[in-house]
């Protein structure tokens, strides 16, 4: 049973019933916010009956918040794209830390003899965040991606394809010197074709510690885009096609050639890229990516839901986009999906 596109990586839990309510909250320091790593769950004994989960025991529900409905809403937001996945909230407990609640969820699939697994996370007193070993701190609630969606709607300023409106916003965070980003462009081109009513934005996130020409390439890109949105994508593809030449000896000439291929004046773009104003735009784009929790490239934000672009099957990515559109009340993106199970 695979949960590799979960939206959250939960801590492993003992293969047993929830612990007594007196169990203390975890003492380890939470890692940086992240919501993209594969879900890691502890396997429990298989069940063959129609309902694979243990009966809910009220003694394991000692915390007033969050409610079962809130937890179910959260899990539906991250897992609901998969109609084969089922779960049940088995415990919401107080901990030794005031206001920190421990949540235990059992998860399985509809297929015969599917194993039951457990997931554990903790919620903060304000109800805004969940904390888990692998995921760190993530937004919690039945609309966990809403805040990032708003932030990207307001601040994602890269060149774009598709719709003019931002009701369905797909933001790719990428680095022009990143080999995986180059590979991901086929996926991005297919998304533009398959979702013509979505706005697809390229947002620069140069990983300067890994790729010495990434920042300069992003700066050139901002200047090209200021002249022509469409020219940017010609420029970007030309840079991807010649990544191997982004070296100390030939890097500047390679970027100039890409600008020329995009129909722009290489000298003018180089001058523009060297200005403090352009550098500030690149730094602002880096800051936006970091605030969003982007920790690798390429990644895509689907109305605020961050996903890796590498390693996720294209049909799964499409399914998540359609599901997220439904969650956000965006009509006309694609034929509706049915059969989602919340718990």
C-alpha positions as CSV (number, residue, x, y, z in Angstrom):
1,X,0.0,0.0,0.0
2,X,1.6,3.3,-1.1
3,X,1.0,6.7,0.4
4,X,3.8,8.4,-1.5
5,X,1.8,11.5,-2.5
6,X,0.3,12.2,0.8
7,X,0.8,15.9,1.3
8,X,2.1,15.1,4.8
9,X,4.6,12.6,6.3
10,X,3.4,11.4,9.6
11,X,5.4,10.0,12.4
12,X,5.5,6.2,12.8
13,X,3.3,4.9,15.6
14,X,3.4,1.7,17.6
15,X,1.3,-1.1,16.2
16,X,-1.2,-1.0,19.1
17,X,-4.2,0.9,20.4
18,X,-3.7,4.5,21.3
19,X,-1.7,5.2,24.5
20,X,-3.3,6.4,27.7
21,X,-4.2,10.1,27.8
22,X,-1.4,10.8,30.2
23,X,1.3,10.3,27.6
24,X,3.5,13.4,27.2
25,X,3.9,15.4,24.0
26,X,7.1,14.8,22.0
27,X,10.1,16.6,23.3
28,X,12.2,16.7,20.0
29,X,12.6,19.9,18.1
30,X,10.3,20.0,15.1
31,X,12.1,20.3,11.7
32,X,11.5,23.1,9.3
33,X,8.0,23.3,7.8
34,X,7.5,20.8,5.0
35,X,4.6,19.0,3.4
36,X,6.0,17.0,0.6
37,X,7.9,14.0,1.9
38,X,6.4,10.5,1.5
39,X,3.9,9.4,4.1
40,X,5.5,7.0,6.6
41,X,3.1,4.8,8.5
42,X,3.3,1.9,10.9
43,X,1.7,-1.3,9.6
44,X,-0.9,-3.0,11.9
45,X,-2.3,-6.5,11.6
46,X,-4.4,-7.1,8.5
47,X,-8.2,-7.4,8.8
48,X,-10.4,-9.3,6.5
49,X,-13.8,-7.9,7.6
50,X,-15.5,-5.2,5.6
51,X,-14.6,-2.6,8.2
52,X,-10.9,-3.0,8.8
53,X,-10.6,-0.6,11.7
54,X,-11.0,-1.1,15.5
55,X,-14.2,0.3,17.0
56,X,-13.7,3.8,18.3
57,X,-13.2,3.9,22.1
58,X,-14.4,7.2,23.8
59,X,-11.7,6.9,26.4
60,X,-9.1,7.9,23.8
61,X,-10.8,11.2,23.1
62,X,-9.8,13.4,26.0
63,X,-8.9,16.6,24.2
64,X,-11.6,19.2,23.4
65,X,-9.8,20.3,20.2
66,X,-9.4,19.5,17.4
67,X,-12.7,17.8,16.8
68,X,-13.0,14.6,14.8
69,X,-14.8,16.6,12.0
70,X,-11.8,19.0,11.8
71,X,-9.3,16.1,11.6
72,X,-11.4,14.4,9.0
73,X,-11.6,17.6,7.0
74,X,-7.8,18.0,7.2
75,X,-7.2,14.4,6.1
76,X,-9.7,14.7,3.2
77,X,-7.8,17.8,2.0
78,X,-4.5,15.9,1.8
79,X,-5.7,12.4,1.0
80,X,-9.1,12.8,-0.6
81,X,-7.8,12.7,-4.2
82,X,-7.4,9.0,-3.8
83,X,-10.8,7.2,-3.8
84,X,-9.3,4.0,-2.6
85,X,-8.0,5.4,0.6
86,X,-10.0,5.1,3.9
87,X,-9.2,6.1,7.4
88,X,-10.7,6.5,10.9
89,X,-9.7,8.9,13.7
90,X,-9.0,6.6,16.7
91,X,-7.8,9.1,19.3
92,X,-7.6,12.8,20.1
93,X,-5.8,13.1,23.4
94,X,-4.5,15.7,25.8
95,X,-0.7,15.8,26.4
96,X,1.6,17.1,29.1
97,X,2.0,20.3,27.0
98,X,-0.9,22.7,27.6
99,X,-3.1,22.9,24.5
100,X,-1.1,20.4,22.5
101,X,-3.3,17.5,21.3
102,X,-2.1,14.1,20.0
103,X,-4.1,12.7,17.1
104,X,-4.0,9.0,16.1
105,X,-5.4,7.9,12.7
106,X,-5.7,4.4,11.3
107,X,-5.4,4.2,7.5
108,X,-6.1,1.5,4.9
109,X,-7.4,0.9,1.4
110,X,-10.6,-0.5,0.0
111,X,-8.8,-3.5,-1.6
112,X,-9.3,-6.9,-0.1
113,X,-6.9,-7.8,2.8
114,X,-5.3,-4.4,2.7
115,X,-3.1,-3.7,5.8
116,X,-4.1,-1.1,8.4
117,X,-1.5,1.5,9.2
118,X,-1.4,4.1,11.9
119,X,-0.4,7.8,11.7
120,X,0.3,10.1,14.6
121,X,0.6,13.9,14.7
122,X,0.2,16.7,17.2
123,X,-1.9,19.9,16.8
124,X,-1.0,23.3,18.3
125,X,-3.2,25.2,20.8
126,X,-4.4,27.7,18.2
127,X,-5.5,24.9,15.8
128,X,-3.5,26.3,13.0
129,X,-0.7,23.8,12.7
130,X,0.1,20.1,12.9
131,X,3.5,18.7,13.9
132,X,4.9,15.3,12.8
133,X,8.3,13.8,12.9
134,X,8.9,13.6,9.1
135,X,6.8,16.6,8.0
136,X,7.8,19.1,10.7
137,X,5.2,21.9,11.1
138,X,2.4,22.1,8.5
139,X,-0.8,24.1,8.2
140,X,-3.8,22.3,9.8
141,X,-7.5,22.5,9.2
142,X,-10.0,21.6,6.5
143,X,-8.4,24.2,4.2
144,X,-4.7,23.7,4.9
145,X,-3.5,25.2,1.6
146,X,-5.6,28.4,1.7
147,X,-3.0,30.7,3.2
148,X,-0.3,29.7,0.8
149,X,-2.8,30.0,-2.1
150,X,-3.5,33.6,-1.1
151,X,0.2,34.4,-0.8
152,X,1.0,33.0,-4.2
153,X,-2.0,34.8,-5.8
154,X,-0.7,38.1,-4.4
155,X,3.0,37.6,-4.9
156,X,3.9,35.0,-7.6
157,X,5.0,37.4,-10.4
158,X,6.8,35.2,-12.9
159,X,5.9,34.8,-16.6
160,X,2.8,32.8,-17.2
161,X,0.8,30.7,-19.6
162,X,-2.8,29.8,-19.8
163,X,-5.7,31.8,-18.2
164,X,-5.5,35.4,-17.2
165,X,-7.4,34.7,-14.0
166,X,-5.9,33.2,-10.9
167,X,-8.8,31.0,-9.7
168,X,-6.8,27.9,-10.6
169,X,-3.1,28.8,-10.1
170,X,-0.3,26.4,-10.8
171,X,3.1,27.9,-9.7
172,X,6.2,26.1,-10.7
173,X,9.3,26.8,-8.6
174,X,12.4,26.1,-10.7
175,X,16.0,26.8,-11.2
176,X,17.3,27.3,-14.8
177,X,20.5,25.5,-14.0
178,X,18.7,22.6,-12.4
179,X,18.8,19.4,-14.5
180,X,15.6,18.0,-12.9
181,X,13.9,21.3,-13.8
182,X,14.9,20.8,-17.4
183,X,13.3,17.3,-17.3
184,X,10.1,18.7,-15.7
185,X,9.3,21.1,-18.6
186,X,7.6,18.3,-20.6
187,X,5.3,17.8,-17.6
188,X,4.7,21.6,-17.4
189,X,3.9,21.8,-21.1
190,X,1.4,19.0,-20.8
191,X,-0.3,20.6,-17.8
192,X,-0.7,23.8,-19.9
193,X,-2.3,21.8,-22.6
194,X,-4.5,19.7,-20.3
195,X,-5.7,22.6,-18.1
196,X,-6.2,25.6,-20.4
197,X,-8.3,27.3,-17.8
198,X,-5.5,27.3,-15.2
199,X,-2.9,30.0,-14.9
200,X,0.6,28.4,-15.0
201,X,3.3,30.6,-13.5
202,X,7.1,30.0,-13.7
203,X,8.6,31.3,-10.4
204,X,12.4,31.5,-10.2
205,X,14.0,29.8,-7.3
206,X,17.7,29.7,-8.1
207,X,19.6,27.4,-5.8
208,X,22.7,29.6,-5.7
209,X,24.7,27.3,-3.4
210,X,24.4,24.5,-5.9
211,X,24.3,26.3,-9.3
212,X,26.6,29.3,-9.7
213,X,24.8,30.7,-12.8
214,X,21.3,30.2,-11.6
215,X,20.9,33.7,-10.1
216,X,22.2,35.4,-13.2
217,X,20.0,33.2,-15.4
218,X,17.0,34.2,-13.3
219,X,17.9,37.9,-13.5
220,X,18.2,37.7,-17.3
221,X,14.9,35.9,-17.3
222,X,13.2,38.8,-15.4
223,X,14.5,41.3,-17.9
224,X,13.4,39.2,-20.9
225,X,10.0,38.7,-19.4
226,X,9.6,42.4,-18.8
227,X,10.0,42.9,-22.6
228,X,7.8,39.9,-23.6
229,X,6.1,37.2,-21.6
230,X,6.2,34.8,-24.5
231,X,9.9,35.5,-25.2
232,X,10.7,34.4,-21.6
233,X,9.7,30.8,-22.3
234,X,11.9,30.7,-25.5
235,X,14.8,32.1,-23.4
236,X,14.2,29.6,-20.6
237,X,14.1,26.6,-22.9
238,X,17.3,27.8,-24.6
239,X,19.0,28.0,-21.2
240,X,17.8,24.5,-20.3
241,X,19.1,23.2,-23.6
242,X,22.5,24.5,-23.0
243,X,22.9,24.0,-19.3
244,X,26.2,22.2,-19.8
245,X,27.7,25.4,-21.1
246,X,26.9,27.4,-17.9
247,X,30.5,27.5,-16.8
248,X,32.9,30.2,-15.8
249,X,34.4,30.2,-19.3
250,X,31.2,30.1,-21.4
251,X,28.3,31.0,-19.0
252,X,27.9,34.6,-20.0
253,X,28.0,33.8,-23.7
254,X,25.5,31.0,-23.2
255,X,23.0,33.3,-21.5
256,X,23.5,36.0,-24.2
257,X,22.8,33.4,-26.9
258,X,19.6,32.3,-25.1
259,X,18.5,36.0,-25.0
260,X,19.2,36.4,-28.7
261,X,17.3,33.2,-29.5
262,X,14.3,34.8,-27.7
263,X,14.5,37.8,-30.0
264,X,15.9,40.2,-27.4
265,X,19.0,42.4,-27.4
266,X,21.6,40.6,-25.4
267,X,23.6,43.7,-24.3
268,X,20.4,45.5,-23.1
269,X,19.3,42.4,-21.1
270,X,22.7,42.0,-19.6
271,X,22.7,45.6,-18.4
272,X,19.2,45.2,-17.0
273,X,20.1,42.0,-15.2
274,X,23.0,43.7,-13.4
275,X,20.8,46.4,-11.8
276,X,20.0,46.4,-8.2
277,X,16.3,46.5,-9.1
278,X,16.5,43.3,-11.0
279,X,18.6,41.6,-8.3
280,X,15.9,42.6,-5.8
281,X,13.2,40.9,-7.9
282,X,15.2,37.7,-8.0
283,X,15.8,37.8,-4.2
284,X,12.1,38.5,-3.6
285,X,11.3,35.4,-5.7
286,X,13.8,33.3,-3.6
287,X,12.2,34.7,-0.4
288,X,8.7,33.8,-1.6
289,X,9.8,30.2,-2.3
290,X,11.4,29.9,1.1
291,X,8.3,31.3,2.8
292,X,6.2,28.8,0.9
293,X,8.2,25.9,2.2
294,X,9.8,25.0,-1.1
295,X,12.8,22.9,-0.2
296,X,13.7,21.4,-3.6
297,X,13.3,22.1,-7.3
298,X,11.3,21.6,-9.3
299,X,8.1,21.9,-7.2
300,X,4.6,22.9,-8.1
301,X,2.0,24.7,-6.0
302,X,-1.5,23.7,-7.0
303,X,-3.7,26.5,-5.5
304,X,-1.2,26.4,-2.6
305,X,-0.7,22.7,-2.4
306,X,3.0,21.9,-2.8
307,X,4.0,18.8,-4.7
308,X,7.3,17.6,-6.2
309,X,7.3,17.5,-10.0
310,X,9.7,14.6,-10.2
311,X,8.7,11.1,-9.1
312,X,4.9,11.8,-9.2
313,X,3.1,10.0,-12.0
314,X,1.5,12.4,-14.4
315,X,-2.0,10.9,-14.0
316,X,-1.7,11.3,-10.2
317,X,-0.7,14.9,-10.6
318,X,-3.7,15.5,-12.9
319,X,-6.0,13.8,-10.4
320,X,-4.7,16.1,-7.6
321,X,-5.2,19.2,-9.6
322,X,-8.8,18.3,-10.5
323,X,-9.5,17.4,-6.8
324,X,-8.0,20.6,-5.6
325,X,-10.1,22.6,-8.0
326,X,-13.2,20.9,-6.6
327,X,-12.0,21.6,-3.1
328,X,-11.6,25.3,-3.9
329,X,-14.9,25.6,-5.9
330,X,-13.2,26.2,-9.2
331,X,-15.5,25.1,-12.0
332,X,-14.7,24.0,-15.5
333,X,-11.1,22.8,-14.9
334,X,-11.8,19.2,-15.9
335,X,-14.5,16.5,-15.7
336,X,-15.5,16.0,-12.1
337,X,-14.0,13.1,-10.1
338,X,-16.3,11.1,-7.9
339,X,-16.1,8.5,-5.2
340,X,-13.9,10.2,-2.7
341,X,-14.0,8.8,0.8
342,X,-13.4,11.0,3.8
343,X,-13.3,8.5,6.6
